[in-house]
Amino acid sequence: MTDLASDFDFDLPPALVADHPARPRDSARLLDIPVAGPFQDRIVRDLPSLLRPGDLLVANDTAVIPAQLDARRGEARIGITLDRILPDGTWHALARNARRLRAGDVLTFAGVETTAGIVSRDAEGGVILRFDAEGPAFDAFLQTAGALALPPYIARPDGPTEADRDDYRTIFSEHRGAVAAPTAGLHFTPGLLAALDAAGVARRTLTLHVGAGTFLPMRGDSIAAHRMHAERGVITAETAAAINATRAAGGRIVAVGTTTLRLLESAAEPDGTIRPFDGDTAIFIRPGYRFRAVDMLMTNFHLPRSTLFMLVCAFAGYQRMRDAYAHAVADGYRFYSYGDACLLHRAPCPGAPA
């Protein structure tokens, strides 16, 4: 098994990075990647025909908050990206110019009365903040002072647009708390959900609040040295029971997105049974991992050298995914958050490069 991030690099023409989603959403392309045999070029609207009655589709119902904040400490400008709320009500956040901050400092925000106190900071640019507003007052503060923290590869020189507010929200969105959207869910429409229902494919949701760490590149070439940022997740007893019943009846578990897959694997017992879950996960899935909970994965196309490309290589096989991505590049598939999707079948024995 490799320990080098460079083994997960590939050439991606900048023109294939999507700035806007397909319209309608389910008209995006879908690369069907079976365990063996040729790849199949389809569209997302074909998904019901690729699944079977009795399968269970599991999606992430987190909702994105406007997590990007421009703060001031005196005259100094401090860029803040909220990461996750902690059990005591404080927030972990990433901060530009964090070296200027000290415990006890107070941050202000233009046009609002809400302030945030610095509780502590770490050596990696992270800070713990305590806001003087909570509940509905805090939500109102974010709507006034915050902006969507769009990924840096979505070009918005003047900031997120009004269209982004709708485009960067999935049909499953229910529980606020994510910094970034679970982007595989962006492809679903009411019509597609109705078609899945008609095909006998059941649906359930879980919640994983995607954190700001999703935007951070891997530092260096050592995979073993990389540490994932913790993210908060919830799987209810009802959802766990539905997943376990599906597997017992011979149905397949189809994860919509890597966030869904990571939480399911975090909650899986050695025999694949899913237990209810309410806590943080920092699971890092890379080649060599043995999957317990998920049979199929629908996901977007990911960045070179990223932990998510490592995850899909672990799921479907290293060389299989390199070949699939080469096919996608050659055929003009659109990459990243607003891009196209692929449907992966779990390899019996996922491999890694020598």
FITOR-776839 format. One record per residue (C-alpha): residue in three letters; x, y, z. Coordinates in steps of 0.02 Angstrom, whole numbers, plus 50000, padded with zeros to 5 digits. Example, Ala and Ser with C-alpha at 12.3 -4.5 7.8 and 13.67 -1.06 7.14 Angstrom:
// residues 2
ATOM, Ala, 50615, 49775, 50390
ATOM, Ser, 50684, 49947, 50357
//
This chain:
// residues 354
ATOM, Met, 50000, 50000, 50000
ATOM, Thr, 50070, 50169, 49950
ATOM, Asp, 50103, 50308, 50075
ATOM, Leu, 50130, 50442, 49942
ATOM, Ala, 50002, 50574, 49895
ATOM, Ser, 50092, 50594, 49729
ATOM, Asp, 50028, 50422, 49678
ATOM, Phe, 49854, 50499, 49676
ATOM, Asp, 49899, 50643, 49561
ATOM, Phe, 49829, 50663, 49386
ATOM, Asp, 49822, 50796, 49251
ATOM, Leu, 49661, 50896, 49245
ATOM, Pro, 49634, 51032, 49115
ATOM, Pro, 49570, 51190, 49202
ATOM, Ala, 49430, 51202, 49073
ATOM, Leu, 49350, 51047, 49150
ATOM, Val, 49324, 51129, 49320
ATOM, Ala, 49139, 51173, 49331
ATOM, Asp, 49091, 51351, 49382
ATOM, His, 48903, 51318, 49371
ATOM, Pro, 48794, 51163, 49389
ATOM, Ala, 48701, 51075, 49251
ATOM, Arg, 48523, 51136, 49224
ATOM, Pro, 48414, 51046, 49263
ATOM, Arg, 48517, 50965, 49398
ATOM, Asp, 48479, 50785, 49348
ATOM, Ser, 48540, 50818, 49170
ATOM, Ala, 48721, 50810, 49232
ATOM, Arg, 48824, 50669, 49160
ATOM, Leu, 48846, 50508, 49259
ATOM, Leu, 48992, 50390, 49227
ATOM, Asp, 48938, 50214, 49276
ATOM, Ile, 49092, 50119, 49338
ATOM, Pro, 49054, 49934, 49360
ATOM, Val, 49176, 49818, 49447
ATOM, Ala, 49237, 49757, 49277
ATOM, Gly, 49202, 49790, 49095
ATOM, Pro, 49181, 49953, 48999
ATOM, Phe, 49129, 50116, 49078
ATOM, Gln, 48954, 50176, 49033
ATOM, Asp, 48920, 50358, 48991
ATOM, Arg, 48750, 50404, 49059
ATOM, Ile, 48659, 50549, 49141
ATOM, Val, 48602, 50566, 49321
ATOM, Arg, 48421, 50544, 49267
ATOM, Asp, 48466, 50363, 49224
ATOM, Leu, 48502, 50321, 49405
ATOM, Pro, 48336, 50229, 49440
ATOM, Ser, 48373, 50106, 49299
ATOM, Leu, 48545, 50069, 49374
ATOM, Leu, 48475, 50019, 49544
ATOM, Arg, 48360, 49877, 49596
ATOM, Pro, 48197, 49866, 49693
ATOM, Gly, 48244, 49842, 49875
ATOM, Asp, 48401, 49949, 49866
ATOM, Leu, 48416, 50090, 49991
ATOM, Leu, 48482, 50262, 49943
ATOM, Val, 48559, 50355, 50090
ATOM, Ala, 48591, 50543, 50074
ATOM, Asn, 48663, 50680, 50185
ATOM, Asp, 48531, 50805, 50242
ATOM, Thr, 48650, 50936, 50310
ATOM, Ala, 48615, 51116, 50258
ATOM, Val, 48751, 51243, 50218
ATOM, Ile, 48768, 51397, 50326
ATOM, Pro, 48846, 51563, 50269
ATOM, Ala, 49008, 51522, 50360
ATOM, Gln, 49126, 51652, 50285
ATOM, Leu, 49143, 51805, 50398
ATOM, Asp, 49245, 51966, 50386
ATOM, Ala, 49294, 52015, 50563
ATOM, Arg, 49398, 52151, 50642
ATOM, Arg, 49505, 52154, 50796
ATOM, Gly, 49531, 52340, 50814
ATOM, Glu, 49594, 52396, 50644
ATOM, Ala, 49658, 52225, 50593
ATOM, Arg, 49550, 52127, 50470
ATOM, Ile, 49528, 51943, 50511
ATOM, Gly, 49449, 51821, 50389
ATOM, Ile, 49348, 51687, 50479
ATOM, Thr, 49277, 51525, 50409
ATOM, Leu, 49167, 51434, 50533
ATOM, Asp, 49209, 51249, 50543
ATOM, Arg, 49097, 51163, 50670
ATOM, Ile, 49001, 51198, 50828
ATOM, Leu, 49069, 51114, 50985
ATOM, Pro, 48967, 51033, 51125
ATOM, Asp, 48988, 51184, 51239
ATOM, Gly, 48916, 51303, 51108
ATOM, Thr, 49082, 51376, 51052
ATOM, Trp, 49138, 51366, 50870
ATOM, His, 49297, 51299, 50795
ATOM, Ala, 49346, 51409, 50648
ATOM, Leu, 49489, 51437, 50528
ATOM, Ala, 49561, 51612, 50532
ATOM, Arg, 49670, 51710, 50413
ATOM, Asn, 49798, 51813, 50508
ATOM, Ala, 49769, 51700, 50658
ATOM, Arg, 49942, 51743, 50725
ATOM, Arg, 49874, 51914, 50770
ATOM, Leu, 49744, 51839, 50886
ATOM, Arg, 49758, 51802, 51071
ATOM, Ala, 49640, 51726, 51198
ATOM, Gly, 49526, 51863, 51264
ATOM, Asp, 49525, 51963, 51101
ATOM, Val, 49354, 52020, 51041
ATOM, Leu, 49305, 52017, 50858
ATOM, Thr, 49175, 52134, 50785
ATOM, Phe, 49078, 52123, 50622
ATOM, Ala, 49021, 52268, 50513
ATOM, Gly, 48838, 52315, 50523
ATOM, Val, 48790, 52203, 50669
ATOM, Glu, 48803, 52209, 50858
ATOM, Thr, 48855, 52027, 50879
ATOM, Thr, 49034, 51999, 50934
ATOM, Ala, 49145, 51846, 50958
ATOM, Gly, 49276, 51817, 51091
ATOM, Ile, 49434, 51717, 51059
ATOM, Val, 49439, 51572, 51181
ATOM, Ser, 49599, 51495, 51113
ATOM, Arg, 49696, 51465, 50953
ATOM, Asp, 49805, 51326, 50884
ATOM, Ala, 49963, 51319, 50780
ATOM, Glu, 49872, 51273, 50620
ATOM, Gly, 49768, 51430, 50599
ATOM, Gly, 49620, 51369, 50700
ATOM, Val, 49530, 51467, 50836
ATOM, Ile, 49391, 51432, 50961
ATOM, Leu, 49260, 51571, 50960
ATOM, Arg, 49118, 51609, 51078
ATOM, Phe, 48984, 51719, 51001
ATOM, Asp, 48870, 51827, 51109
ATOM, Ala, 48718, 51769, 51011
ATOM, Glu, 48642, 51596, 50997
ATOM, Gly, 48489, 51509, 50926
ATOM, Pro, 48381, 51616, 50809
ATOM, Ala, 48484, 51772, 50849
ATOM, Phe, 48642, 51683, 50790
ATOM, Asp, 48555, 51622, 50632
ATOM, Ala, 48500, 51800, 50595
ATOM, Phe, 48678, 51861, 50624
ATOM, Leu, 48747, 51736, 50497
ATOM, Gln, 48616, 51783, 50368
ATOM, Thr, 48667, 51966, 50386
ATOM, Ala, 48856, 51954, 50409
ATOM, Gly, 48902, 51788, 50329
ATOM, Ala, 48930, 51728, 50152
ATOM, Leu, 48939, 51556, 50074
ATOM, Ala, 49113, 51482, 50087
ATOM, Leu, 49119, 51421, 49908
ATOM, Pro, 49266, 51310, 49862
ATOM, Pro, 49413, 51411, 49795
ATOM, Tyr, 49401, 51329, 49623
ATOM, Ile, 49227, 51405, 49593
ATOM, Ala, 49275, 51573, 49520
ATOM, Arg, 49176, 51712, 49602
ATOM, Pro, 49285, 51870, 49602
ATOM, Asp, 49142, 51972, 49677
ATOM, Gly, 49086, 51837, 49799
ATOM, Pro, 48945, 51709, 49790
ATOM, Thr, 48795, 51758, 49684
ATOM, Glu, 48611, 51746, 49722
ATOM, Ala, 48604, 51595, 49607
ATOM, Asp, 48736, 51509, 49715
ATOM, Arg, 48619, 51517, 49865
ATOM, Asp, 48502, 51397, 49775
ATOM, Asp, 48631, 51302, 49671
ATOM, Tyr, 48738, 51259, 49823
ATOM, Arg, 48593, 51182, 49919
ATOM, Thr, 48535, 51002, 49900
ATOM, Ile, 48356, 50944, 49893
ATOM, Phe, 48391, 50846, 50054
ATOM, Ser, 48446, 51000, 50156
ATOM, Glu, 48366, 51003, 50327
ATOM, His, 48488, 51023, 50472
ATOM, Arg, 48597, 51179, 50466
ATOM, Gly, 48780, 51165, 50509
ATOM, Ala, 48887, 51127, 50355
ATOM, Val, 49019, 51242, 50284
ATOM, Ala, 49018, 51152, 50116
ATOM, Ala, 48880, 51061, 50024
ATOM, Pro, 48880, 50871, 50009
ATOM, Thr, 48894, 50895, 49822
ATOM, Ala, 48833, 50726, 49757
ATOM, Gly, 48663, 50776, 49827
ATOM, Leu, 48659, 50930, 49715
ATOM, His, 48608, 50821, 49567
ATOM, Phe, 48439, 50767, 49637
ATOM, Thr, 48272, 50841, 49586
ATOM, Pro, 48092, 50806, 49637
ATOM, Gly, 48068, 50713, 49473
ATOM, Leu, 48219, 50603, 49504
ATOM, Leu, 48160, 50561, 49680
ATOM, Ala, 47989, 50516, 49612
ATOM, Ala, 48070, 50402, 49482
ATOM, Leu, 48173, 50316, 49618
ATOM, Asp, 48014, 50289, 49720
ATOM, Ala, 47927, 50214, 49568
ATOM, Ala, 48076, 50098, 49541
ATOM, Gly, 48059, 50028, 49717
ATOM, Val, 48216, 50111, 49784
ATOM, Ala, 48194, 50167, 49964
ATOM, Arg, 48273, 50323, 50037
ATOM, Arg, 48343, 50377, 50205
ATOM, Thr, 48449, 50521, 50265
ATOM, Leu, 48585, 50549, 50393
ATOM, Thr, 48676, 50708, 50443
ATOM, Leu, 48861, 50748, 50426
ATOM, His, 48905, 50931, 50441
ATOM, Val, 49045, 50957, 50314
ATOM, Gly, 49181, 51063, 50394
ATOM, Ala, 49304, 51193, 50331
ATOM, Gly, 49441, 51063, 50328
ATOM, Thr, 49368, 50998, 50165
ATOM, Phe, 49447, 51147, 50077
ATOM, Leu, 49622, 51118, 50147
ATOM, Pro, 49750, 51033, 50033
ATOM, Met, 49855, 50888, 50093
ATOM, Arg, 50023, 50953, 50152
ATOM, Gly, 50176, 50858, 50095
ATOM, Asp, 50182, 50689, 50012
ATOM, Ser, 50158, 50576, 50163
ATOM, Ile, 49982, 50506, 50176
ATOM, Ala, 50019, 50432, 50347
ATOM, Ala, 50060, 50606, 50415
ATOM, His, 49893, 50679, 50362
ATOM, Arg, 49761, 50709, 50495
ATOM, Met, 49579, 50731, 50450
ATOM, His, 49477, 50870, 50532
ATOM, Ala, 49335, 50807, 50641
ATOM, Glu, 49157, 50829, 50580
ATOM, Arg, 48993, 50809, 50673
ATOM, Gly, 48874, 50671, 50620
ATOM, Val, 48707, 50594, 50669
ATOM, Ile, 48626, 50430, 50616
ATOM, Thr, 48457, 50406, 50698
ATOM, Ala, 48398, 50239, 50765
ATOM, Glu, 48264, 50236, 50630
ATOM, Thr, 48390, 50259, 50490
ATOM, Ala, 48507, 50130, 50564
ATOM, Ala, 48364, 50005, 50575
ATOM, Ala, 48313, 50036, 50395
ATOM, Ile, 48491, 50009, 50334
ATOM, Asn, 48509, 49848, 50432
ATOM, Ala, 48340, 49784, 50371
ATOM, Thr, 48388, 49821, 50190
ATOM, Arg, 48549, 49723, 50204
ATOM, Ala, 48461, 49578, 50291
ATOM, Ala, 48336, 49571, 50147
ATOM, Gly, 48474, 49567, 50015
ATOM, Gly, 48461, 49749, 49961
ATOM, Arg, 48610, 49859, 49925
ATOM, Ile, 48661, 50016, 50021
ATOM, Val, 48692, 50159, 49899
ATOM, Ala, 48782, 50308, 49976
ATOM, Val, 48751, 50479, 49899
ATOM, Gly, 48919, 50562, 49921
ATOM, Thr, 49080, 50529, 50015
ATOM, Thr, 49013, 50617, 50170
ATOM, Thr, 48873, 50490, 50182
ATOM, Leu, 48994, 50347, 50154
ATOM, Arg, 49116, 50410, 50286
ATOM, Leu, 48982, 50424, 50418
ATOM, Leu, 48909, 50253, 50378
ATOM, Glu, 49080, 50174, 50391
ATOM, Ser, 49110, 50267, 50555
ATOM, Ala, 48952, 50190, 50627
ATOM, Ala, 48976, 50013, 50559
ATOM, Glu, 49012, 49862, 50666
ATOM, Pro, 49136, 49732, 50599
ATOM, Asp, 48992, 49631, 50525
ATOM, Gly, 48922, 49785, 50435
ATOM, Thr, 48781, 49819, 50557
ATOM, Ile, 48749, 50006, 50576
ATOM, Arg, 48726, 50073, 50751
ATOM, Pro, 48645, 50242, 50792
ATOM, Phe, 48778, 50377, 50795
ATOM, Asp, 48791, 50551, 50870
ATOM, Gly, 48966, 50622, 50881
ATOM, Asp, 49122, 50672, 50786
ATOM, Thr, 49211, 50572, 50653
ATOM, Ala, 49383, 50599, 50578
ATOM, Ile, 49389, 50436, 50481
ATOM, Phe, 49521, 50434, 50341
ATOM, Ile, 49480, 50305, 50207
ATOM, Arg, 49619, 50260, 50088
ATOM, Pro, 49674, 50105, 49990
ATOM, Gly, 49688, 49957, 50105
ATOM, Tyr, 49528, 50001, 50200
ATOM, Arg, 49400, 49861, 50210
ATOM, Phe, 49224, 49927, 50184
ATOM, Arg, 49084, 49862, 50294
ATOM, Ala, 48929, 49966, 50263
ATOM, Val, 48914, 50028, 50083
ATOM, Asp, 48890, 49933, 49920
ATOM, Met, 48879, 50075, 49793
ATOM, Leu, 48934, 50257, 49795
ATOM, Met, 48873, 50404, 49691
ATOM, Thr, 48997, 50546, 49700
ATOM, Asn, 49068, 50691, 49600
ATOM, Phe, 49243, 50695, 49523
ATOM, His, 49374, 50746, 49650
ATOM, Leu, 49536, 50844, 49657
ATOM, Pro, 49706, 50768, 49616
ATOM, Arg, 49803, 50714, 49772
ATOM, Ser, 49648, 50736, 49880
ATOM, Thr, 49588, 50624, 50020
ATOM, Leu, 49425, 50602, 49924
ATOM, Phe, 49513, 50534, 49770
ATOM, Met, 49603, 50415, 49889
ATOM, Leu, 49433, 50363, 49958
ATOM, Val, 49360, 50320, 49788
ATOM, Cys, 49519, 50224, 49744
ATOM, Ala, 49495, 50125, 49904
ATOM, Phe, 49313, 50090, 49860
ATOM, Ala, 49324, 50041, 49677
ATOM, Gly, 49509, 49998, 49655
ATOM, Tyr, 49660, 50108, 49625
ATOM, Gln, 49692, 50068, 49442
ATOM, Arg, 49506, 50059, 49403
ATOM, Met, 49483, 50237, 49465
ATOM, Arg, 49637, 50303, 49377
ATOM, Asp, 49568, 50230, 49216
ATOM, Ala, 49395, 50301, 49251
ATOM, Tyr, 49464, 50475, 49283
ATOM, Ala, 49568, 50465, 49124
ATOM, His, 49408, 50420, 49030
ATOM, Ala, 49316, 50565, 49112
ATOM, Val, 49452, 50690, 49066
ATOM, Ala, 49465, 50627, 48887
ATOM, Asp, 49275, 50634, 48866
ATOM, Gly, 49254, 50808, 48940
ATOM, Tyr, 49165, 50769, 49103
ATOM, Arg, 49149, 50918, 49219
ATOM, Phe, 49241, 50908, 49386
ATOM, Tyr, 49216, 50959, 49567
ATOM, Ser, 49070, 51030, 49665
ATOM, Tyr, 48964, 51092, 49520
ATOM, Gly, 49023, 50955, 49403
ATOM, Asp, 48962, 50786, 49343
ATOM, Ala, 48949, 50625, 49443
ATOM, Cys, 49002, 50444, 49440
ATOM, Leu, 48922, 50286, 49508
ATOM, Leu, 49045, 50165, 49587
ATOM, His, 49022, 49981, 49626
ATOM, Arg, 49126, 49920, 49772
ATOM, Ala, 49273, 49813, 49719
ATOM, Pro, 49284, 49643, 49805
ATOM, Cys, 49465, 49673, 49853
ATOM, Pro, 49509, 49856, 49823
ATOM, Gly, 49691, 49872, 49777
ATOM, Ala, 49828, 50000, 49797
ATOM, Pro, 49978, 50043, 49690
ATOM, Ala, 50135, 49943, 49721
//
